[in-house]
Amino acid sequence: MKNEMPKLPYPSNGLEPVISAETIDYHFGKHLQTYVTNLANLTKGTAYEGKEVEDIVATAPDGGIFNNAGQVLNHTLYFLQFTSPGQGKAPQGKLAELIARDFGSLDAFKQQFEDAAVTLFGSGWAWLSLDPEGHLKITKEGNAGNPWRQGCKPLLCIDVWEHAYYVDYRNRRAEHVKKLWDIIDWEVVSSRLEA
């Protein structure tokens, strides 16, 4: 992934009523743009200039470069995993098999994932990732954390920084998290597994 703004596969109002156009305009249009700009400025003239974002996340020490690279990667994965409400299909194929094997059922997985997102203290992310042994795992990462840093392949994420949901849900994080299932594009998640 290059350090650049991704192109959304939906209009800014395309996720309503789950995520409002106002949230997309601020969260994607301004917030993510700031991380992209900051990362470009911070890496200029360093060994990280021009590197793929995943490489920076995997190798940069804690600090400004890592934080901005992590947020570019995290937000890009986050915004590109959505589709219009009612358009997403249930997980299929290998992803469905792994969810059943590692969590028992899709409903059990969703409950565990929601629990991770709701119970993360402070700001950060809940992740579904594939570990090096080929198992799915759910993790909670603070701030700009990403499972990529631990050698896992990130597949699905929920942003639980307050800026992700406060315009639409105020302090109702659990409600926001539950409603996100209505817009998850499981084909995108599957494509990340297969990549």
C-alpha positions as CSV (number, residue, x, y, z in Angstrom):
1,M,0.0,0.0,0.0
2,K,1.3,3.4,-1.0
3,N,1.0,6.4,1.4
4,E,-2.0,8.0,-0.4
5,M,-5.7,8.5,0.0
6,P,-7.7,5.5,-1.1
7,K,-10.6,5.8,-3.4
8,L,-13.9,5.0,-1.7
9,P,-16.1,2.4,-3.4
10,Y,-19.2,4.3,-2.2
11,P,-20.3,8.0,-2.1
12,S,-20.0,9.8,1.2
13,N,-23.6,9.2,2.0
14,G,-23.5,5.5,0.8
15,L,-23.2,4.0,4.3
16,E,-26.2,5.9,5.9
17,P,-27.8,5.4,8.3
18,V,-25.0,3.3,9.8
19,I,-22.3,6.0,9.2
20,S,-23.4,9.4,8.1
21,A,-22.0,11.5,5.3
22,E,-20.8,14.0,7.9
23,T,-18.7,11.4,9.6
24,I,-17.3,10.2,6.3
25,D,-16.4,13.8,5.4
26,Y,-14.6,14.4,8.6
27,H,-13.2,10.9,9.4
28,F,-12.1,10.0,5.9
29,G,-11.8,13.3,4.2
30,K,-10.0,15.3,6.9
31,H,-8.8,12.8,9.5
32,L,-7.2,10.2,7.2
33,Q,-5.9,13.0,4.9
34,T,-4.0,14.4,7.9
35,Y,-2.3,11.1,8.6
36,V,-1.3,10.7,4.9
37,T,0.1,14.3,4.9
38,N,1.9,13.8,8.2
39,L,3.5,10.5,7.1
40,A,4.8,12.1,3.9
41,N,6.3,14.9,5.9
42,L,7.8,12.7,8.6
43,T,9.4,10.2,6.2
44,K,10.9,12.8,3.8
45,G,14.6,12.3,3.7
46,T,14.5,9.2,5.9
47,A,15.0,5.5,5.2
48,Y,11.2,5.2,5.2
49,E,10.6,7.6,2.4
50,G,8.8,5.9,-0.5
51,K,8.3,2.6,1.4
52,E,5.1,0.7,1.4
53,V,3.0,1.5,4.4
54,E,2.9,-2.1,5.6
55,D,6.8,-2.1,5.7
56,I,6.8,1.1,7.7
57,V,4.3,-0.3,10.2
58,A,6.3,-3.6,10.5
59,T,9.7,-1.9,11.1
60,A,9.4,1.6,12.4
61,P,10.1,2.2,16.1
62,D,7.3,3.6,18.3
63,G,6.8,7.2,17.6
64,G,5.5,9.6,15.0
65,I,6.4,7.7,11.9
66,F,4.9,4.5,13.2
67,N,1.8,6.2,14.6
68,N,1.0,8.0,11.3
69,A,1.8,4.9,9.2
70,G,-0.3,2.7,11.4
71,Q,-3.2,5.1,11.1
72,V,-2.9,5.3,7.3
73,L,-2.9,1.5,7.1
74,N,-5.7,1.0,9.7
75,H,-8.0,3.6,8.3
76,T,-7.5,2.5,4.7
77,L,-8.4,-1.1,5.6
78,Y,-11.3,0.2,7.7
79,F,-12.9,2.4,5.0
80,L,-12.4,-0.1,2.2
81,Q,-14.2,-3.0,4.0
82,F,-17.7,-1.4,3.8
83,T,-20.5,-1.5,1.4
84,S,-24.0,0.0,1.3
85,P,-26.4,-1.3,4.0
86,G,-28.1,-4.5,2.9
87,Q,-25.6,-5.2,0.1
88,G,-23.1,-7.4,2.0
89,K,-23.3,-11.1,1.7
90,A,-22.4,-13.6,4.5
91,P,-18.9,-14.9,4.6
92,Q,-18.3,-17.6,2.0
93,G,-15.7,-20.2,1.2
94,K,-12.4,-20.4,3.2
95,L,-13.3,-17.4,5.4
96,A,-16.6,-19.0,6.4
97,E,-14.8,-22.3,7.1
98,L,-12.1,-20.6,9.3
99,I,-14.7,-18.6,11.2
100,A,-16.6,-21.9,12.0
101,R,-13.4,-23.7,12.9
102,D,-11.9,-21.0,15.1
103,F,-15.0,-19.5,16.7
104,G,-17.8,-22.1,16.4
105,S,-20.1,-20.0,14.3
106,L,-20.5,-16.6,12.7
107,D,-22.7,-15.4,15.5
108,A,-20.2,-16.5,18.1
109,F,-17.4,-14.7,16.2
110,K,-19.5,-11.5,16.0
111,Q,-20.2,-11.6,19.7
112,Q,-16.5,-12.0,20.6
113,F,-15.5,-9.3,18.1
114,E,-18.0,-6.9,19.5
115,D,-16.8,-7.7,23.0
116,A,-13.2,-6.8,22.0
117,A,-14.3,-3.6,20.4
118,V,-16.5,-2.5,23.3
119,T,-14.1,-3.4,26.1
120,L,-11.0,-1.8,24.6
121,F,-10.1,0.9,27.1
122,G,-9.5,4.3,25.5
123,S,-8.7,4.7,21.8
124,G,-7.8,2.0,19.4
125,W,-8.9,-0.9,17.2
126,A,-10.5,-4.3,17.3
127,W,-9.0,-6.7,14.7
128,L,-9.7,-10.0,13.1
129,S,-6.4,-11.3,11.6
130,L,-4.8,-14.5,10.4
131,D,-1.9,-15.6,12.5
132,P,1.3,-17.2,11.0
133,E,-0.1,-20.7,11.9
134,G,-3.2,-20.1,9.8
135,H,-5.7,-19.5,12.6
136,L,-8.0,-16.5,12.9
137,K,-7.6,-14.4,16.0
138,I,-9.3,-11.4,17.6
139,T,-7.1,-8.8,19.1
140,K,-7.4,-5.3,20.7
141,E,-4.8,-2.8,19.7
142,G,-4.4,0.6,21.3
143,N,-3.9,3.8,19.4
144,A,-2.3,3.0,16.0
145,G,-1.7,-0.6,16.7
146,N,-2.1,-3.2,14.0
147,P,-1.7,-7.0,14.0
148,W,0.8,-6.7,11.1
149,R,3.4,-5.7,13.7
150,Q,3.1,-9.2,15.3
151,G,3.4,-11.0,11.9
152,C,-0.4,-11.5,11.5
153,K,-2.4,-10.6,8.4
154,P,-5.2,-8.0,9.2
155,L,-8.5,-8.9,7.7
156,L,-11.2,-6.8,9.4
157,C,-11.2,-3.9,11.9
158,I,-13.3,-1.7,13.9
159,D,-12.2,1.8,14.8
160,V,-13.1,2.6,18.3
161,W,-11.5,6.0,18.5
162,E,-14.3,8.4,19.5
163,H,-14.0,10.3,16.2
164,A,-15.2,7.2,14.4
165,Y,-18.6,7.2,16.0
166,Y,-19.2,10.3,18.1
167,V,-21.1,12.4,15.5
168,D,-23.6,9.6,14.9
169,Y,-23.7,7.8,18.2
170,R,-22.3,10.1,20.8
171,N,-21.0,7.8,23.6
172,R,-22.9,4.7,22.4
173,R,-19.9,2.7,21.2
174,A,-21.7,-0.7,21.6
175,E,-24.6,0.5,19.4
176,H,-22.1,1.7,16.7
177,V,-20.1,-1.5,16.8
178,K,-23.3,-3.7,16.4
179,K,-24.6,-1.7,13.5
180,L,-21.3,-2.0,11.5
181,W,-22.2,-5.6,10.6
182,D,-24.9,-4.1,8.3
183,I,-22.2,-2.6,6.1
184,I,-19.3,-5.1,6.2
185,D,-18.3,-6.3,2.7
186,W,-17.3,-9.9,3.4
187,E,-16.0,-10.3,-0.1
188,V,-13.4,-7.7,0.7
189,V,-12.5,-9.5,3.9
190,S,-12.2,-12.8,2.0
191,S,-10.0,-11.1,-0.6
192,R,-7.6,-10.0,2.2
193,L,-7.5,-13.6,3.4
194,E,-6.7,-14.9,0.0
195,A,-4.1,-12.3,-0.9
